[in-house]
Amino acid sequence: MGEPISVGVVGCGYWGPNLIRNFKLLRKCRLKTMCDASEERLRHLRTLYPDVEGVTDYCNLLQDQTLDAIVVATPVKYHYPIAKASLLSGKHTFIEKPMASTSAECEELIEIAERNGLVLMIGHTFLYSSPVRKIVEIVQNGDIGEIRYINSRRLNLGLFQKDINVAWDLAPHDISIILHVLGDSPLSVNCQGNANVTNGIEDVTNMSMTFRNKRFATIQSSWLEPRKIREMTIVGTRRMILYDDVQTLEKIRIYDVRVDRPPHYDTFADFHYSYHYGDSYIPKLAQEEPLKTECQHFLDSIEAKTQPLTGGRAGLEMVRILEASSQSLRQNGAPVFLAPTQEGQNGVAAKQNAECV
Ligand SMILES: NC(=O)c1ccc[n+]([C@@H]2O[C@H](COP(=O)([O-])OP(=O)(O)OC[C@H]3O[C@@H](n4cnc5c(N)ncnc54)[C@H](O)[C@@H]3O)[C@@H](O)[C@H]2O)c1
């Protein structure tokens, strides 16, 4: 093993400390600097990691010639300026989801990273989790047949964000999983919602995305629910998968259930749907923290000079979908059609074939 990769983390609020903890544990990494605009947050983190330097101004990280990479875990509106400065100072850059506030910002970041041969990775954490990796394996094996639709619910009381609505906050998790499982990009997005608590910031949204071959996905996101729900159903022509991320051990259950229509019938009396109720089973999952796998993947991509599984283009696609959801919200849920991506509608499928974790 060569020199460890030297990393600095900007943003030590709720999520940043999880990134700090993981990078600190990884052998390939030297966590050198923690940065937060709030001195109070830094004081707390210095008590946890007294050997890591703490600064309030991220410009210190840009000027540090010994730093290889910067991780951005600030509120979304600061992702673009900090990531741009990071890339322009020659650092590999990891940005938390969603990548930026607009697709134009994402495109610029991708261009700077590509021009300078730097790794740009986005924190679509769930793609590094064992349940999602298992679901992709099951789907690709053909076990559930053709996917008909996916339905996802991510609900909780809070945590209310001040600068983005609930779709931009929570739906990126569902969107990243759905695109990865389907291996496709959406053709259109509809979104309806309500701002119940803060004017102009929707705290409840219902999004739907259509795909080729009449497939669709729905995503319900809410900060206004009494219970924490993290549930996704993937309905196939042969079997169905229930993914319940709130469960500690049995997160995935595969149901051998389906319904068939008789191909031919002569009279209405002959017509019967045939319901199949088979066994259900729970696959064994590796007990790994997805964030650890994700942080390791960032370091591996830097070392091997390869595109990460969730690179800038995946981040851009996510932001295009979120922008479409905001446009649809303004138009009371009217469908917003997405132009094909630069990679074509197979952009996501192509990414799936790239080196995976
Ligand atoms: N991947 C995941 O599962 C996951 C989970 C939660 C949050 N997130 C993402 O992580 C990011 C941060 O979310 P959070 O909930 O931790 O937010 P937060 O508001 O709790 O923390 C953000 C921190 O950034 C600091 N900050 C703001 N501007 C700064 C600047 N210019 N320089 C240095 N520090 C600055 C703030 O002081 C604050 O401590 C968001 O993009 C969010 O979407 C990802």
PDBQT file of the ligand as one rigid body, heavy atoms in Angstrom, charges set to zero:
ROOT
HETATM    1  N1  LIG A 401     -26.150  10.226   2.546  1.00  0.00    +0.000 N 
HETATM    2  C1  LIG A 401     -27.027  10.315   3.519  1.00  0.00    +0.000 C 
HETATM    3  O1  LIG A 401     -27.634   9.332   3.924  1.00  0.00    +0.000 OA
HETATM    4  C2  LIG A 401     -27.285  11.652   4.151  1.00  0.00    +0.000 A 
HETATM    5  C3  LIG A 401     -27.992  11.745   5.357  1.00  0.00    +0.000 A 
HETATM    6  C4  LIG A 401     -28.184  13.009   5.907  1.00  0.00    +0.000 A 
HETATM    7  C5  LIG A 401     -27.725  14.142   5.268  1.00  0.00    +0.000 A 
HETATM    8  N2  LIG A 401     -27.069  14.019   4.085  1.00  0.00    +0.000 N 
HETATM    9  C6  LIG A 401     -26.559  15.208   3.373  1.00  0.00    +0.000 C 
HETATM   10  O2  LIG A 401     -25.474  15.757   4.105  1.00  0.00    +0.000 OA
HETATM   11  C7  LIG A 401     -25.436  17.174   3.919  1.00  0.00    +0.000 C 
HETATM   12  C8  LIG A 401     -25.434  17.860   5.273  1.00  0.00    +0.000 C 
HETATM   13  O3  LIG A 401     -26.642  17.590   5.924  1.00  0.00    +0.000 OA
HETATM   14  P1  LIG A 401     -26.789  17.759   7.512  1.00  0.00    +0.000 P 
HETATM   15  O4  LIG A 401     -28.120  17.196   7.850  1.00  0.00    +0.000 OA
HETATM   16  O5  LIG A 401     -25.583  17.264   8.191  1.00  0.00    +0.000 OA
HETATM   17  O6  LIG A 401     -26.850  19.355   7.642  1.00  0.00    +0.000 OA
HETATM   18  P2  LIG A 401     -26.547  20.206   8.952  1.00  0.00    +0.000 P 
HETATM   19  O7  LIG A 401     -27.209  21.520   8.734  1.00  0.00    +0.000 OA
HETATM   20  O8  LIG A 401     -26.874  19.419  10.173  1.00  0.00    +0.000 OA
HETATM   21  O9  LIG A 401     -24.967  20.408   8.949  1.00  0.00    +0.000 OA
HETATM   22  C9  LIG A 401     -24.312  21.190   8.002  1.00  0.00    +0.000 C 
HETATM   23  C10 LIG A 401     -23.058  21.776   8.656  1.00  0.00    +0.000 C 
HETATM   24  O10 LIG A 401     -22.354  22.492   7.658  1.00  0.00    +0.000 OA
HETATM   25  C11 LIG A 401     -21.804  23.662   8.268  1.00  0.00    +0.000 C 
HETATM   26  N3  LIG A 401     -21.540  24.654   7.219  1.00  0.00    +0.000 N 
HETATM   27  C12 LIG A 401     -22.431  25.375   6.493  1.00  0.00    +0.000 A 
HETATM   28  N4  LIG A 401     -21.796  26.158   5.614  1.00  0.00    +0.000 NA
HETATM   29  C13 LIG A 401     -20.472  25.934   5.783  1.00  0.00    +0.000 A 
HETATM   30  C14 LIG A 401     -19.306  26.438   5.139  1.00  0.00    +0.000 A 
HETATM   31  N5  LIG A 401     -19.388  27.341   4.156  1.00  0.00    +0.000 N 
HETATM   32  N6  LIG A 401     -18.107  25.997   5.571  1.00  0.00    +0.000 NA
HETATM   33  C15 LIG A 401     -18.018  25.092   6.559  1.00  0.00    +0.000 A 
HETATM   34  N7  LIG A 401     -19.095  24.577   7.200  1.00  0.00    +0.000 NA
HETATM   35  C16 LIG A 401     -20.312  24.969   6.798  1.00  0.00    +0.000 A 
HETATM   36  C17 LIG A 401     -22.866  24.107   9.256  1.00  0.00    +0.000 C 
HETATM   37  O11 LIG A 401     -22.302  24.916  10.281  1.00  0.00    +0.000 OA
HETATM   38  C18 LIG A 401     -23.364  22.764   9.794  1.00  0.00    +0.000 C 
HETATM   39  O12 LIG A 401     -22.684  22.358  10.959  1.00  0.00    +0.000 OA
HETATM   40  C19 LIG A 401     -26.644  17.510   3.050  1.00  0.00    +0.000 C 
HETATM   41  O13 LIG A 401     -26.253  17.573   1.718  1.00  0.00    +0.000 OA
HETATM   42  C20 LIG A 401     -27.568  16.323   3.252  1.00  0.00    +0.000 C 
HETATM   43  O14 LIG A 401     -28.445  16.123   2.157  1.00  0.00    +0.000 OA
HETATM   44  C21 LIG A 401     -26.815  12.800   3.532  1.00  0.00    +0.000 A 
ENDROOT
TORSDOF 0
